[in-house]
C-alpha cells in the first residue's frame, strides 16, 4: 500500500538508509492513534475515519501526519474541522500549524477569527466607557 507513495519508495530504494536495510520505518514521536487514523484512511479511502467529535489535539496530530505524508483529501477534511474548532485558547497554535503545513484556508480562518474577536472586544470596551 505505502509503496505507491513516492516518499516511501525513496526510503526503501536507497541502500544506505537504515529503513532499506531493515525493511522497517521507525516513526518516533508519532501519536499512534493519529497514525492509525491516517492508515485507516489509506486502506479504506473513507474520510469518515475522522470526525468532529475527535479531540482537538488528535485532529492536530492527524492533520500534521496527513500533511507530512501528502494525504491531501484527509488533510483537507481535517483542515475544515480545525477551522470549525478555532478558539481564543488555540488560535495561535492553529495559525502556526497552518503556516507550517501551507494550509491557506485554516490560516485565513484563524486571521478572520482574530479580526472578529478584536472587533467584538473593542466594541464591548467602547460600550463600557459610555
GUVEX-465575 format. One record per residue (C-alpha): chain; x, y, z. Coordinates in steps of 0.25 Angstrom, whole numbers, plus 5000, padded with zeros to 4 digits. Each point is the difference from the previous one (the first is absolute). Layout:
<recs>
{A, {X, Y, Z}}
...
</recs>
This chain:
<recs>
{A, {5000, 5000, 5000}}
{A, {5011, 5010, 5004}}
{A, {5009, 4996, 4988}}
{A, {4990, 5009, 4991}}
{A, {5005, 5012, 5007}}
{A, {5013, 5006, 4995}}
{A, {5005, 5004, 5014}}
{A, {4999, 4986, 5005}}
{A, {5006, 4994, 4987}}
{A, {5012, 5009, 5002}}
{A, {5002, 4995, 5014}}
{A, {5002, 4986, 4995}}
{A, {5007, 5003, 4987}}
{A, {5012, 5006, 5007}}
{A, {5010, 4988, 5004}}
{A, {5007, 5009, 5010}}
{A, {4988, 5004, 5009}}
{A, {4996, 4992, 5012}}
{A, {4986, 4998, 4995}}
{A, {5005, 4993, 4987}}
{A, {5009, 4991, 5008}}
{A, {4989, 4996, 5011}}
{A, {4988, 5001, 4991}}
{A, {4994, 5008, 5011}}
{A, {4996, 5014, 5002}}
{A, {5001, 5006, 5014}}
{A, {4990, 5010, 5004}}
{A, {5006, 5007, 5012}}
{A, {4992, 5011, 5007}}
{A, {4987, 4996, 4992}}
{A, {4987, 4999, 5007}}
{A, {4995, 4985, 4998}}
{A, {4986, 5004, 5000}}
{A, {5002, 5011, 4989}}
{A, {5009, 4990, 4992}}
{A, {4988, 4990, 5000}}
{A, {4991, 5010, 4995}}
{A, {5009, 5003, 4988}}
{A, {5002, 4985, 4998}}
{A, {4985, 4997, 5001}}
{A, {4997, 5011, 4989}}
{A, {5011, 4995, 4991}}
{A, {4994, 4986, 5001}}
{A, {4986, 5004, 4998}}
{A, {5000, 5014, 4993}}
{A, {4988, 5002, 5010}}
{A, {5001, 5015, 5005}}
{A, {4991, 4996, 5012}}
{A, {5011, 4994, 5007}}
{A, {5002, 5015, 5006}}
{A, {4988, 5007, 5005}}
{A, {4996, 5013, 5008}}
{A, {5000, 4992, 5013}}
{A, {5015, 4998, 5000}}
{A, {5008, 5007, 5011}}
{A, {5006, 5012, 4994}}
{A, {5014, 4995, 5003}}
{A, {4998, 4987, 4992}}
{A, {4994, 5009, 4989}}
{A, {5013, 5008, 5000}}
{A, {5009, 4988, 5001}}
{A, {4993, 4992, 4989}}
{A, {5000, 5013, 4991}}
{A, {5015, 5001, 5002}}
{A, {5002, 4986, 4995}}
{A, {4990, 5001, 4989}}
{A, {5008, 5012, 4995}}
{A, {5014, 4993, 5003}}
{A, {4996, 4988, 4991}}
{A, {4992, 5008, 4989}}
{A, {4987, 4994, 5003}}
{A, {4992, 5012, 4995}}
{A, {4986, 4996, 5001}}
{A, {5002, 4997, 5015}}
{A, {5008, 5013, 5002}}
{A, {4989, 5008, 4993}}
{A, {4989, 4994, 5009}}
{A, {5008, 5002, 5013}}
{A, {5003, 5014, 4996}}
{A, {4985, 5003, 4999}}
{A, {4998, 4993, 5013}}
{A, {5011, 5008, 5006}}
{A, {4994, 5013, 4995}}
{A, {4987, 4997, 5007}}
{A, {5007, 4998, 5013}}
{A, {5008, 5013, 5001}}
{A, {4999, 5006, 5014}}
{A, {5007, 5011, 5007}}
{A, {5009, 4989, 5007}}
{A, {5004, 4993, 4987}}
{A, {5000, 5011, 4989}}
{A, {5015, 5003, 5001}}
{A, {5004, 4985, 5000}}
{A, {4991, 4998, 4988}}
{A, {5005, 5012, 4993}}
{A, {5014, 4994, 5002}}
{A, {4996, 4986, 4995}}
{A, {4993, 5006, 4988}}
{A, {5013, 5008, 4996}}
{A, {5009, 4988, 5002}}
{A, {4991, 4991, 4991}}
{A, {4997, 5010, 4990}}
{A, {4985, 4999, 5003}}
{A, {4995, 5014, 4995}}
{A, {4985, 4998, 5004}}
{A, {5003, 4997, 5014}}
{A, {5010, 5011, 5001}}
{A, {4989, 5010, 4994}}
{A, {4989, 4994, 5010}}
{A, {5010, 5003, 5011}}
{A, {5003, 5014, 4996}}
{A, {4985, 5003, 4998}}
{A, {4997, 4994, 5014}}
{A, {5010, 5010, 5006}}
{A, {4995, 5011, 4992}}
{A, {4986, 4997, 5004}}
{A, {5004, 4998, 5015}}
{A, {5007, 5014, 5000}}
{A, {4989, 5007, 4994}}
{A, {4990, 4994, 5010}}
{A, {5009, 5003, 5012}}
{A, {5002, 5014, 4995}}
{A, {4985, 5002, 4999}}
{A, {4998, 4995, 5013}}
{A, {5010, 5009, 5006}}
{A, {4994, 5012, 4994}}
{A, {4987, 4997, 5006}}
{A, {5006, 4999, 5014}}
{A, {5005, 5014, 4998}}
{A, {4987, 5006, 4997}}
</recs>
